[in-house]
Amino acid sequence: MNRAAAPSRPIRLLLNDEAVEIADCAPSRSLLAWLRESRGLRGTKEGCAEGDCGACTVVVGELDPSAPDGVRLAALNACIQFLPALDGKAVFTVEGIRAADGSLHPAQQAMIDCHGSQCGFCTPGFVMSLWAHYTNASADASRPPTEAARSALSGNLCRCTGYRPILDAAQRMFELPAAAFDRAALRDRLRSLDTGAPLDLHHPAGRFRAPRTLDALLAARAESPNATLLAGCTDIGLWVTKQLRDLADVIHLGTVDELKRIDVHDGRLRIGAGASLTAAWSALVAHWPQLAEIAERFASPPIRNAGTLGGNVANGSPIGDSMPALIALGASVELASVRGRRRLPLEALYMGYRQTAMMPDELLTAIEVPLPDAGQVFRSYKLAKRFDSDISAVCAAFALRFAPAASSAVPRIDDARIAFGGMAATPRRATVAEAALAGQPWSEATVRAAMAALDADYAPLTDLRASADYRRRVARNLLWRLWLETRPQDPLPGTATRVSALREGAPR
């Protein structure tokens, strides 16, 4: 790489409504380090440096035509966000949410009123998650339910309060005098930042490029096949904070609008690889409501707001929660390079542990999923050590298609697709169990035969999350759970088959 390249334009962003330009920035400098070291905004804390504890939570605003007044506001983890990726966006910290007269925002005042802070280290992160929750809910005349606040705060950890006072504050802030937020004004200010030139930042530590079109992105990839491709930074950020890796050449996908599109065509849901996990899961749940719990439990809101579905899929982790469901639903991926485009079934993308079939100059540009039909039965289940924001021990997905039959007949399985995460080196289909189901009546005997067949599909490992024996037993039991919920006679509701139903107040 040519270190003597001509200076590029500076990074331009809004910080607590102040326009800021940064001309000297290493590609992988974190937003958190810049806020604390260069701007003196030390309310944003470093706790875990991996996007898990929420002490570094800030709120980022960006232009989004589909959002209210054209602006999307989202809580993000500053510790694993690279500063150059914030170009053209607005950053709000705990120091910047007071009113012009100095009075506290309702999210801050409610934490005081409800005694939601003890040692105080985590408090600014909680306040910013509450501020995002409050501001995004302010257009709704009714107060959001408590469960919505629990979800909004699931990416923040506290060792002192036991959470009850903080949840009380999440309700109390809506009872205080309202604090308005002018999204239209923010939209106009963000538009004023745009000079029309894509960011191509040269620094002695490396280069950071943010192409704005897919063609420009593919050209950059062809030119630099060894560059680090950056999407949401929820994984790559840890390369820097935990592994202390030097990223000398970064190509950012986040400014290519084509990669963020989500639409339906030719009977398929197409999700651009750059669509956030929040947007992607919302689109999936709209067509498959059975995915609602997986969507809720996939990481935390700050991670879902930053991360992308394409990044999760291309990462190839054997415990990625999206892949089993997508594979079971028959998803395919689109790969592109300057040489053209090609499509693969999603399960064919994975060649081995974190190894994919992508060529060095290729990008994953979209995921396509066939829309459900009337004969499809689908479920996806996740087991982890805690409900919120935890990595799976086992994740399973089942998609069965039944042949048309008279109402009195036992349904017969036309086709079965089963996929598991956490059971092998890659997310993988259970082809032996599928064969045991295909063409058979949907009966207890058939299900038990398929449960036994799962042992031929997988030889899981023992690790810190679960033993091999536990994983084998869980895989069989999740297939049994599918049977209990979908059997022809007396199927059980989800509240009777999942422990998390107790969290929602279901009868014990």
Beta strands, then each sheet from edge to edge (+ up, - down):
strand 1: 11-15
strand 2: 18-22
strand 3: 57-63
strand 4: 71-77
strand 5: 90-92
strand 6: 199-203
strand 7: 206-210
strand 8: 228-230
strand 9: 249-252
strand 10: 262-265
strand 11: 268-272
strand 12: 332-337
strand 13: 340-345
strand 14: 350-352
strand 15: 355-356
strand 16: 363-370
strand 17: 376-383
strand 18: 394-402
strand 19: 413-421
strand 20: 428-429
sheet 1: 2+ 1- 5- 3+ 4-
sheet 2: 6+ 7- 9- 8-
sheet 3: 10+ 11- 16+ 12- 13+
sheet 4: 14+ 15-
sheet 5: 17+ 18- 19+ 20-
end
